Structures are given as structure tokens and as C-alpha cells.
Amino acid sequence: MAAMKRWNVEILIGEVDCRTYAEAQLYDEIRDDLVGNGQARRRVERPDIPAIGDEIAVARALSDLGHRLLVAAAGDLEDATHEHVSLER
């Protein structure tokens, strides 16, 4: 590899009542304004296992961040080419 880049994602997790909230923020050379959000809700009758709520909320935050990154990349590509761009999987 000629050059390596490092992108970091900071994940914050919090809990209020039966809800777990997660925020995933991307830090890279291009931007630091991309943030994904996710949450999980535990039903009162279910066992209280905080790690599971953390996993679900973080997975949703990372998925949201990934979507936002694709939208940003499509916008950057449209700005560069002046053509409509659709980034599909």
C-alpha cells in the first residue's frame, strides 16, 4: 500500500429509563460533522441486560452513520461531476 489513512469513529452510549441511546461520530481528513444515531428500547417484562441494549443502539448508530456517509459521498460526487449520482449497494 502506498499510503494509509486513519478514520476514527467515536461512539457515545447513554441510557435513560428503558432506552439506550448511541451516537457514532466519524473523524477523518475530509470532515468531522457526520454523526449517526441509534437507540434501543427494552420492554419492561424483559430481563435487564444492558450490554444487549448497547449492542443494538450502537449497531443502529453505525448503520445510520454509514447511510449518512453514502449520502455525503453522493453529494460530493454530484458537486464534482455536475451529474445526478445514485450510490446503491
N, C-alpha and C positions, 0 to 999 in steps of 0.2 A: 504494500500500500504506500502510495506517495505521501499522503497527508492524513492525519487523524483529526477528527473534530470531536468535541465533547459537548453533548447536550445533557443538561440535568433537569430532572423533574422533582420538584419538592411537593410532598404530599402532607397535608394537614388533615387531621381527623378529630372530630368532636362529637359529643353525644349530649342530647337533651331529651329527657324523658325516655321514650322508647324509640327514638330516632337517632341514627348515626349519620353524620354529615362528613363528606370528604371533599377536599379541594386539591386539584393537581395543577401545578403551575410549571410551565416549560421555560427554562432559561437556556438560550443559545446565542450565537453571534448575531442573529438576524433580529430577533425580537424577544421581549420578555413579558408580553402582555397576553399571552394565551393561557387561559385558565379553564379547566374542565371541572364540573361539579357533579356530585353524585350523592345519593342518600339511600339508606335502608331503614325499614321500619319493622320493629319486632312486635309481633302480636303478643298481647299481654299473657295469653294462655301458653305461649311457647317458653321453653327454657331460656334463661338469660345467659347467653354465651357471647360476650362482646366481640370476640375475635371474628365470629361469623359476620356480624354486622359490619365490622371494619372491612372485611374482605369484599363484601357486596358493595358497600359505598365506594371503596377505592376502585373496584373494577368499573363501576359506573362512571366515576370521575375520569378515569383513564380513557374509557370509551368516548366520553364527551370531549375530552381533550384531543383525541385522535381525529374526531369528526371536525372539530374547530381548526385543526392544523390542515386538514384536506381543503376546507373552505378557504383558508388563508392562502394556501398554495395555488388554488384555482384562481383566486383574485389576483395574486402576483403574476401568474402566467397570462391572465387576460390583460393586465396592465402592460406587460412586455410585448404581447403579440397583437393587441387590439382585436382579438377574436374571442368568441364565446368558448369557454372551456368547461368540460364536464369530466370530473375525475371519478371514475367508477371503479369498483373493486373487480 
